[in-house]
Amino acid sequence: MGATVAIVGRPNVGKSTLFNRLVGKRLALVDDTPGVTRDRRPGEARLGDLRFTIIDTAGLEDADKASLEGRMRRQTEEAIETADAVLFVIDARAGVTPLDAHFADVARKTTRPVILLANKAEGRAGESGLYESFSLGLGEPIAISAEHGEGLADLYDALKPHVDRVSEEEDAKREEAVTNVDVDEDGEIVDDEDPVGTKERPLRVAIVGRPNAGKSTLINRMLGEDRMLTGPEAGITRDSISVDWTWHDRHIKLFDTAGIRKKARVQEKLEKLSVADALRAIKFAEVVVVTLDATMSFEKQDLQIIDLVAREGRALVIAVNKWDLIDDREEAWKKIRDANERYFNQIRGVRIVTLSGIQGQGIDRLVEGVFAAYDAWNARVSTAGLNRWLERATTSHPPPAVAGRRVRIRYMTQPKTRPPHFVAFSSRPEQLPESYTRYLINSLREKFDIQGTPIRLSYRKGDNPYAPKKKRKIQ
């Protein structure tokens, strides 16, 4: 697992820029607007030969606990509690502010080691702020420039003892676990748990939907803790946050995403960045859970999100959240079923689950649907079985005739999965109408029970055996 390091400080001192520098990617949203980051965002950091988990946090603000800023501050405090070391960042160009001094008092009370960083210290503009930071009582500050990568060698020297200490402790625990494990006569491990700590690769599941559909609340209920920032305000989530979760010994990586509104309504730069981050999470997910608000009518934006998932070729599950707030559930379910039959033609048989994220109802059914969609996404059909089906399908409903000649589909194979991709060899594939392709896909889905996932069907033109062969040129 390695060491965990939290980055804290008041808003707009460059915490997210430092986070991106250490992980080597532009994962965290960065903007000149203060308070961009709201949730805790973990990442795998690399600094020289050091490997550790870095956590980007919301800017520390002195606010009421019930307010959004107060809830953001609680998220930061929890990051400090779980960290092995803390990077306290100030803006060297702005100097030490009263807010810096206030939260430096909080940092001094923690039992975690605190490293003081004076960011934006490139050039002479940051010299005065660097000297002022000695007054915070957090030891000698390290002058860095997260944007330009300056001062990272000094940061390496300061972090190395803490990262090495955690690594040594974990090595000792691992050796103790291996020593105490039971083995059989052949030396094989018989203990149910894995003492070495190896796990299968987690299933990547993105939770997406319109703003205020209850995505973060649902993830918090799954985890059993207030990991994500939630509240009555719409659009709280900005970054796509990943968290690890285990369900019945199955490992899952959940991605909480920002709400996706209609493109025409997204005007501010910050919201555009948030939506782009959510779309990126869809591309890298294996299963996407589109969350609908049961208290709101089905809108075109919901359909566009579902269509986007289908075009990206991801397995799909639809979660109808806030089901506990519905009085006439029979009528509401009828509307959902009608919308499914009318609009979800691109992914027939998609699993629809009603649930309540705030009460925890329906979560098991949701996860069962996720794994069922994942299995369909990986479905593979034997070539022999595929061509037996193709013969029956084209016999019962032959391809259309064009200019008096019927188009023939001679052979079909499946070269890919994730999602299932089939290739048909035809004499004149360009003459086949789209309606016949839909017929073949729907018949494939029904025959081989490939539900809740997109199916790709492409054509290749076979060689004409009666066409004259081209003579090879002799060099």
C-alpha positions in Angstrom: 0.0 0.0 0.0 2.8 2.4 0.8 2.8 5.8 2.6 0.0 8.3 2.3 0.8 12.0 2.1 -1.9 14.7 2.3 -1.5 18.2 0.7 -3.3 20.9 2.8 -3.4 24.7 2.9 -5.8 27.5 2.3 -7.5 27.9 -1.1 -5.6 28.8 -4.3 -2.0 28.2 -3.0 -1.3 25.6 -5.7 -2.1 22.3 -4.0 -3.7 20.7 -7.1 -0.8 21.9 -9.3 1.6 20.2 -6.9 -0.6 17.1 -6.9 -0.5 16.9 -10.7 3.3 17.4 -10.6 3.8 14.5 -8.3 1.5 12.1 -10.1 2.9 13.1 -13.5 -0.6 13.7 -15.0 -3.2 16.4 -15.1 -5.6 14.5 -12.9 -6.8 17.3 -10.6 -8.7 20.3 -12.0 -6.6 23.4 -11.9 -8.0 26.9 -12.3 -7.3 30.4 -10.9 -10.7 30.4 -9.2 -10.3 29.6 -5.4 -11.9 26.5 -4.1 -11.8 24.4 -7.2 -11.0 21.2 -5.3 -13.8 20.0 -2.9 -13.3 16.3 -2.3 -10.2 14.3 -1.3 -8.6 13.0 -4.5 -5.9 10.3 -4.2 -3.2 9.6 -6.8 -0.1 7.4 -7.2 2.9 9.8 -6.8 6.4 9.3 -7.9 9.3 11.4 -6.7 12.7 10.0 -7.7 12.6 6.4 -6.3 9.9 7.2 -3.8 6.4 5.7 -4.4 3.5 6.9 -2.3 -0.2 7.8 -2.3 -0.7 11.6 -2.5 -4.1 13.1 -1.5 -5.2 16.4 -2.9 -7.6 18.2 -0.6 -10.0 21.2 -0.5 -8.7 24.5 0.7 -8.9 25.1 4.4 -11.5 27.7 5.3 -12.8 29.0 8.6 -16.6 28.4 8.1 -19.6 26.9 9.8 -19.6 23.1 9.9 -23.0 22.9 8.3 -22.0 25.0 5.3 -20.5 23.6 2.1 -17.1 25.1 3.1 -17.4 23.5 6.5 -18.1 20.1 5.0 -15.1 20.6 2.7 -12.9 21.3 5.7 -14.1 18.1 7.4 -13.0 16.2 4.3 -9.5 17.8 4.6 -9.3 17.0 8.3 -10.1 13.3 7.6 -7.3 13.3 5.0 -4.9 14.6 7.7 -6.1 11.9 10.1 -5.4 9.1 7.7 -2.1 10.4 6.3 1.5 9.3 7.3 2.8 12.8 6.5 1.3 16.2 5.7 2.5 18.8 3.2 1.3 22.3 4.4 1.4 24.6 1.5 1.5 28.4 1.5 1.7 31.0 -1.3 5.2 32.6 -1.0 4.2 35.5 -3.2 1.2 36.4 -1.1 3.2 35.9 2.2 1.7 34.5 5.4 -2.0 35.4 5.7 -4.1 35.2 8.9 -5.8 32.1 7.5 -2.3 30.5 7.0 -1.5 31.3 10.6 -4.9 30.0 11.9 -4.5 26.6 10.2 -0.8 26.3 11.0 -2.0 26.2 14.7 -4.3 23.3 13.7 -1.4 21.5 11.9 0.9 21.8 14.9 -1.6 19.9 17.0 -1.7 16.9 14.8 0.5 13.9 15.6 1.4 13.5 11.9 4.8 15.0 10.7 4.2 18.2 8.9 6.4 19.6 6.1 6.1 23.3 5.3 6.2 24.2 1.6 6.4 27.7 0.3 5.0 27.4 -3.2 5.3 29.9 -6.1 8.8 30.8 -4.8 10.5 31.1 -8.2 12.3 34.4 -8.6 12.6 37.2 -6.1 8.9 37.8 -5.7 8.6 34.9 -3.2 11.6 35.6 -1.0 9.8 37.7 1.6 7.0 35.2 1.9 9.5 32.4 2.3 11.2 34.2 5.3 7.8 35.0 6.8 6.8 31.3 6.8 9.3 30.6 9.6 6.9 32.4 11.9 4.3 29.6 11.5 6.3 27.3 13.8 6.3 24.3 11.4 10.0 24.1 10.9 12.2 25.3 8.1 10.2 25.9 4.9 11.0 24.3 1.6 10.9 26.7 -1.4 9.3 25.1 -4.4 7.5 25.9 -7.6 4.9 23.3 -8.3 4.2 24.8 -11.8 7.9 24.7 -12.9 9.1 21.7 -10.9 11.6 23.6 -8.8 12.6 22.5 -5.3 11.5 18.9 -5.7 14.9 17.6 -4.7 14.6 19.2 -1.3 11.0 17.8 -1.0 12.4 14.4 -1.8 14.9 14.7 1.1 12.2 15.7 3.5 9.7 13.0 2.5 12.1 10.1 2.2 12.4 9.3 5.9 8.6 9.1 6.3 8.0 7.0 3.2 10.9 4.6 4.1 9.5 4.3 7.6 6.1 3.2 6.4 7.7 0.8 3.8 9.8 -0.9 6.6 6.7 -1.3 8.8 4.7 -2.9 6.0 7.6 -5.2 5.1 7.7 -6.3 8.7 4.0 -7.0 8.8 4.2 -8.9 5.5 7.0 -11.1 6.7 5.1 -11.8 9.9 2.0 -12.8 7.9 4.0 -15.1 5.6 5.7 -16.7 8.7 2.3 -17.4 10.3 0.5 -18.7 7.3 -0.5 -22.4 7.0 1.0 -24.5 4.2 0.2 -28.1 3.1 2.7 -30.9 2.4 3.6 -29.5 -1.0 4.3 -26.1 0.5 1.1 -24.5 -0.9 -0.7 -21.8 1.1 -4.0 -23.1 2.5 -5.0 -19.9 4.3 -8.1 -18.3 2.7 -6.6 -14.8 2.9 -3.7 -13.7 0.8 -0.8 -13.0 3.2 1.4 -11.4 0.5 -1.3 -8.8 -0.3 -1.9 -9.7 -3.9 -5.4 -9.0 -5.3 -7.1 -9.4 -8.7 -7.4 -6.3 -10.8 -10.4 -4.3 -9.6 -13.5 -3.8 -11.8 -13.7 -0.2 -12.9 -17.2 1.2 -12.4 -18.1 4.9 -13.2 -21.2 6.4 -11.5 -22.5 9.1 -13.9 -25.7 11.1 -14.4 -27.2 14.6 -14.2 -26.4 16.9 -11.3 -28.0 16.2 -8.0 -29.0 12.6 -8.9 -27.5 11.3 -5.7 -24.3 9.8 -7.1 -22.0 10.8 -4.2 -24.6 9.8 -1.6 -24.9 6.3 -3.3 -21.1 5.8 -3.2 -20.9 6.9 0.5 -23.6 4.3 1.3 -21.7 1.6 -0.5 -18.5 2.5 1.4 -20.2 2.9 4.7 -18.6 6.2 5.4 -18.9 9.9 4.3 -16.0 9.6 1.8 -17.6 11.9 -0.8 -18.7 15.5 -0.2 -22.5 15.6 -0.3 -25.3 18.1 0.3 -28.5 19.7 -1.0 -26.5 21.9 -3.4 -26.4 20.8 -7.0 -23.0 20.4 -8.7 -20.9 19.8 -5.5 -18.7 17.1 -7.2 -16.2 18.5 -9.6 -13.3 16.1 -9.9 -13.7 12.4 -10.8 -12.7 10.7 -7.6 -11.8 7.0 -7.5 -12.2 4.8 -4.4 -11.6 1.1 -3.8 -14.4 -1.0 -2.5 -14.8 -4.7 -1.8 -18.2 -6.4 -2.3 -18.5 -10.1 -1.4 -14.7 -10.6 -1.9 -15.0 -8.9 -5.4 -12.7 -5.8 -5.8 -14.2 -2.7 -7.4 -12.9 0.7 -8.1 -15.7 3.2 -8.0 -15.5 6.6 -9.8 -17.6 9.4 -8.6 -18.1 12.0 -11.3 -19.5 15.5 -11.7 -23.1 15.9 -13.0 -23.4 16.2 -16.8 -25.8 18.9 -17.9 -26.9 19.8 -21.4 -24.0 21.1 -23.4 -25.8 24.4 -24.1 -26.1 25.1 -20.4 -22.4 24.5 -19.6 -20.9 28.0 -19.9 -18.3 28.4 -17.2 -14.8 27.1 -17.8 -14.7 25.2 -14.5 -17.9 23.3 -15.3 -16.5 22.4 -18.7 -13.4 21.0 -17.0 -15.6 19.0 -14.6 -17.7 17.5 -17.4 -14.6 16.7 -19.4 -13.3 14.8 -16.4 -16.5 12.9 -16.1 -16.4 11.9 -19.8 -12.8 10.7 -19.3 -14.0 8.5 -16.5 -16.6 6.9 -18.8 -13.9 6.2 -21.4 -11.6 4.4 -18.8 -14.5 2.5 -17.1 -15.5 -1.0 -17.8 -19.1 -0.7 -16.5 -21.0 2.6 -16.3 -23.9 3.1 -13.9 -26.1 5.9 -15.2 -28.0 7.3 -12.2 -31.5 8.8 -12.7 -33.5 10.8 -10.2 -36.8 9.0 -9.6 -38.4 12.2 -8.5 -37.7 13.9 -11.8 -39.1 13.1 -15.2 -37.0 11.3 -17.8 -35.2 13.9 -19.9 -33.4 14.0 -23.2 -30.1 14.6 -21.3 -30.5 11.1 -19.7 -30.8 9.6 -23.1 -27.8 11.4 -24.4 -25.7 10.2 -21.5 -26.9 6.6 -22.2 -26.1 7.0 -25.9 -22.6 8.3 -25.0 -22.0 5.2 -22.9 -23.1 3.0 -25.8 -20.9 4.8 -28.3 -17.9 4.4 -26.0 -18.7 0.7 -26.0 -19.1 0.3 -22.2 -21.3 -2.1 -20.3 -24.3 -0.3 -18.9 -26.6 -0.4 -15.8 -29.3 2.1 -15.1 -29.9 3.0 -11.4 -33.1 4.8 -10.6 -32.2 6.5 -7.3 -34.4 8.1 -4.6 -36.9 5.4 -5.0 -37.9 5.8 -1.3 -39.4 9.2 -2.2 -41.9 7.7 -4.7 -45.5 7.2 -3.6 -47.0 5.5 -6.6 -44.2 3.1 -7.5 -46.3 1.0 -9.9 -47.0 4.0 -12.1 -43.4 5.2 -11.9 -42.1 1.8 -12.8 -44.5 1.7 -15.8 -43.0 5.0 -17.1 -39.5 3.7 -16.7 -40.3 0.4 -18.5 -42.0 2.4 -21.4 -38.9 4.6 -21.7 -36.7 1.6 -21.8 -38.7 0.0 -24.7 -39.0 3.3 -26.6 -35.6 4.9 -26.2 -33.0 2.3 -25.2 -32.8 0.5 -28.6 -29.0 0.9 -28.8 -28.6 -1.4 -25.7 -31.4 -3.9 -25.5 -31.9 -5.7 -22.2 -30.1 -3.2 -20.1 -30.5 -3.9 -16.4 -32.6 -1.2 -14.6 -32.4 -1.2 -10.8 -34.5 0.9 -8.4 -32.7 1.9 -5.2 -32.3 4.5 -2.4 -28.7 5.7 -2.0 -29.5 7.4 1.3 -31.2 4.4 2.9 -29.0 1.7 1.2 -31.9 -0.1 -0.4 -31.1 -2.0 -3.6 -27.3 -1.8 -3.6 -26.8 -5.5 -3.7 -29.1 -5.8 -6.8 -27.2 -2.9 -8.4 -23.8 -4.6 -7.9 -25.2 -7.9 -9.2 -26.4 -6.1 -12.3 -22.9 -4.5 -12.7 -21.2 -7.9 -12.7 -23.9 -9.4 -15.0 -23.3 -6.5 -17.5 -19.6 -7.0 -17.2 -19.9 -10.7 -18.0 -22.0 -9.8 -21.1 -19.4 -7.2 -22.1 -16.8 -10.1 -22.1 -19.1 -12.6 -23.9 -17.5 -14.7 -26.6 -19.4 -17.0 -29.0 -17.8 -19.9 -30.7 -17.4 -19.6 -34.5 -19.3 -22.8 -35.1 -22.2 -21.7 -33.0 -22.2 -18.3 -34.5 -22.5 -19.6 -38.1 -25.2 -22.1 -37.2 -27.2 -19.1 -35.9 -26.3 -17.1 -39.0 -27.7 -19.8 -41.3 -31.0 -19.9 -39.4 -31.2 -16.1 -39.1 -30.6 -15.5 -42.8 -33.0 -18.3 -43.8 -35.9 -17.1 -41.7 -35.3 -13.4 -42.7 -33.1 -13.3 -45.8 -31.1 -10.2 -46.7 -32.8 -7.9 -49.3 -32.3 -8.2 -53.0 -30.7 -5.3 -54.8 -31.0 -4.9 -58.6 -32.5 -8.4 -58.7 -29.6 -10.1 -56.9 -29.8 -11.1 -53.2 -27.0 -10.0 -50.9 -25.4 -13.0 -49.3 -23.7 -13.2 -45.9 -21.4 -16.2 -46.1 -19.6 -16.3 -42.8 -19.3 -14.6 -39.4 -16.7 -14.6 -36.7 -16.0 -12.7 -33.4 -12.5 -11.2 -33.3 -13.0 -9.1 -30.1 -14.8 -8.7 -26.8 -15.2 -5.7 -24.5 -17.7 -5.1 -26.1 -18.6 -8.1 -28.3 -17.5 -7.3 -31.9 -18.6 -9.5 -34.8 -17.4 -9.4 -38.4 -19.6 -10.7 -41.2 -18.2 -11.6 -44.7 -20.6 -10.6 -47.5 -20.6 -10.3 -51.2 -21.9 -6.8 -51.2 -22.0 -5.4 -47.7 -22.5 -1.8 -48.9 -25.9 -2.8 -50.1 -27.2 -4.0 -46.7 -29.5 -1.5 -45.1 -29.1 -0.4 -41.5 -32.4 -2.1 -40.6 -31.0 -5.5 -41.5 -27.9 -4.8 -39.3 -30.2 -4.0 -36.4 -32.1 -7.2 -37.0 -28.9 -9.3 -36.9 -27.7 -7.5 -33.7 -31.1 -8.0 -31.9 -31.2 -11.6 -33.0 -27.6 -12.1 -31.8 -28.4 -10.5 -28.4 -31.5 -12.7 -27.9 -29.9 -16.0 -29.1 -26.7 -15.7 -27.0 -28.2 -13.7 -24.1 -25.8 -10.7 -24.5 -27.8 -8.2 -22.5 -26.9 -4.7 -21.2 -23.9 -4.1 -23.4 -23.3 -2.6 -26.9 -22.8 -5.1 -29.7 -20.6 -4.1 -32.7 -21.2 -5.6 -36.1 -19.0 -4.8 -39.1 -18.8 -6.2 -42.6 -16.0 -7.3 -44.8 -16.2 -7.9 -48.5 -15.2 -11.4 -49.6 -13.2 -12.0 -52.8 -15.1 -12.9 -55.9 -13.9 -16.5 -56.8 -14.8 -15.8 -60.5 -13.0 -12.6 -60.8 -9.7 -12.8 -62.9 -6.6 -13.1 -60.7 -4.1 -10.4 -61.0 -0.8 -11.6 -62.3 2.2 -11.1 -60.1 5.0 -9.0 -61.6 8.3 -10.8 -61.7 11.1 -8.6 -60.6 
